[in-house]
Amino acid sequence: MTQEQTENKQIRVGVLALQGAFAEHIILLNTLPQVSEAVAVRNAKEIAEVDALVIPGGESTTMALIAERSGFWPALQEFVQTHPTWGTCAGLILLSECITSGGTLTGDQKLLGGLGISIKRNAFGTQKESFEAGLHVEGLDEADRLFPGVFIRAPVIDQILKPEEVQVVAKLERDYGKTPKGTIVAVRQGHLLGSAFHPELTRDNRMHLLFVKMAQEWIAKHKQ
Ligand SMILES: NC(=O)CC[C@H](N)C(=O)O
């Protein structure tokens, strides 16, 4: 196959379905012609059958606990190190290298890692402080049309630990409570994408398209 044919090849996308908003991701991914099928992934056998993975929002500590107790954690970590993966909200937390608490880095939470960033969890407060923010997301189709960023007990990217490798994909366009304009809310590093907000809770599938195209390109380059 030529490079172009491989880049256009449909991919099978898994959505980690241990806990959280996985069903909505599956629905949006299945609207894309680039996706042959989007399926729930709950164990080592199922993850071996997909080309790329989405880790949804939910509760990052609970997801880690379930993956660990069921013996799935090592296969999940191995997949994330070697395949295109997008973490949204709790998923972004799991893909980060460390958590910041009160301004200092902590090693308290079990993480998959891969993104050279530190995360501040629940940066905007409780569920009551959920909101929607219009965002310019780097690389989206119709780039001028703001993307509806849905933030629910959302984290923010507190520090970029590997600036030479991590690319900023979206920032807050204004202050939200105590979180200032310019705070980073989406990043990319190689085969990994992370966003603090929930694109699966909107009708806008452009972020899903961005990830799927990024995954296709990455697979075409690295998996021939
Ligand atoms: N909507 C979400 O995914 C919230 C993330 C959650 N606060 C956590 O720490 O895991």
The ligand as a MOL file (V3000), in Angstrom:
LIG
                    3D

  0  0  0     0  0            999 V3000
M  V30 BEGIN CTAB
M  V30 COUNTS 10 9 0 0 0
M  V30 BEGIN ATOM
M  V30 1 N -15.3140 14.9160 34.2060 0
M  V30 2 C -14.2430 14.2920 34.6230 0
M  V30 3 O -13.6840 13.3950 33.9680 0
M  V30 4 C -13.7540 14.6880 35.9720 0
M  V30 5 C -12.4180 14.1270 36.3710 0
M  V30 6 C -12.3670 13.8730 37.8530 0
M  V30 7 N -12.4690 15.1040 38.5860 0
M  V30 8 C -11.0760 13.1240 38.2040 0
M  V30 9 O -10.2780 13.6180 38.9270 0
M  V30 10 O -10.8640 12.0470 37.7680 0
M  V30 END ATOM
M  V30 BEGIN BOND
M  V30 1 1 1 2
M  V30 2 2 2 3
M  V30 3 1 2 4
M  V30 4 1 4 5
M  V30 5 1 5 6
M  V30 6 1 6 7
M  V30 7 1 6 8
M  V30 8 2 8 9
M  V30 9 1 8 10
M  V30 END BOND
M  V30 END CTAB
M  END
